[in-house]
């Protein structure tokens, strides 16, 4: 049986530029627009992109092996490939049919998952069988669009395809608004955290609310930028949204990362760690060199009824968080996941710094001297959330020179304004990261504050108490503003009076 893939079905042989690839992939969403809910685009586009990449890379490997051995059976042997795709479920076989295309795609996805333990569940949220949503004619357009270009490694290296995938995630997050923040953190904020944590070769990196995997990938990129061995990192994470978990798995795979272990499930209620002996996830909290995350802000339903009786995994060392705010539950989970010499960087809402209901937890953490820095971010940097946020840097054991102190960095004026959303530039990231690493006072940017001063302020960590930038000092003149309001109300009343007079003259009973 001929197992080769005709070039016409594999797409044109062309080394794609990054922008062209991004434009091509985004064009797939245009085919679905108006027929599929905007929030669901990503599952279908990502699923087909991944399927096309798998098939093209398998063909590439097969042809190289066939040229080397001259033996088709050996070249098709699953043991000779990074992954296995059953013959009848490869791209060219699906494309031979013009009916029931959606079901054939579903069958192919299921067969690939069954044949590859590493890929179990990655297509779980993708279902093309609904013919009202995906009639054969529309799927024909979609598949024809995807096969305009080959996605072999020789045509699209892993880094290029991975970055295009990150571009798609960003675009879908922008379109999803607030929900976009559930699976995507703006890359420059992630870069800032990674710059502060400065992971080294051989370290273990953990994100307990990993979303689409962007923070883990940024740690990899951090080492690549420094010409260090990024493959020596061990990557771990957990994600409770199964659709988002699948996006993370695909994201890592497309970046040519096989040694990442992402558990499914609720980190607070059912934490999991990877057991290298059994090669499975087991209940419990592992320990890692670097922990970084952007957990849900002020989660209302997080497991208070369990933690209030004592967390079964012993993560409540600093106290039980209040019922309506799960922020410190995530923070304490991450602290418990740190090695003795590890570092933690976590995005938090400003309420974490000052809410009275959490004062006891802040006090306990400050007395134990584990909070190293509080880095304030400008407002409107996140999708669907205009409120400013902050980054906490935590260490179980600080360097000697930093003990008994907390660095406050006020970044409320460190950003570039945007139309719909503000952004951090490379220069902004460098400014804030250098302020952390320097750990010294800087006018209108940073200040090192003794814990004794924080205690005198009831352990309140509100950044503007300790560093003022001038960006938020403009105070409204209440008298002037009230006068403006009264003038506007008077004009409205006058306009209404004129309108009613006209209506009466026209015979309306007002």
Beta strands, then each sheet from edge to edge (+ up, - down):
strand 1: 204-207
strand 2: 234-239
strand 3: 260-264
strand 4: 272-275
strand 5: 280-283
strand 6: 288-293
strand 7: 338-349
strand 8: 371-376
strand 9: 389-395
strand 10: 405-410
strand 11: 446-450
sheet 1: 3+ 2+ 1+ 6+ 7+ 9- 8+ 10+ 11-
sheet 2: 4+ 5-
end
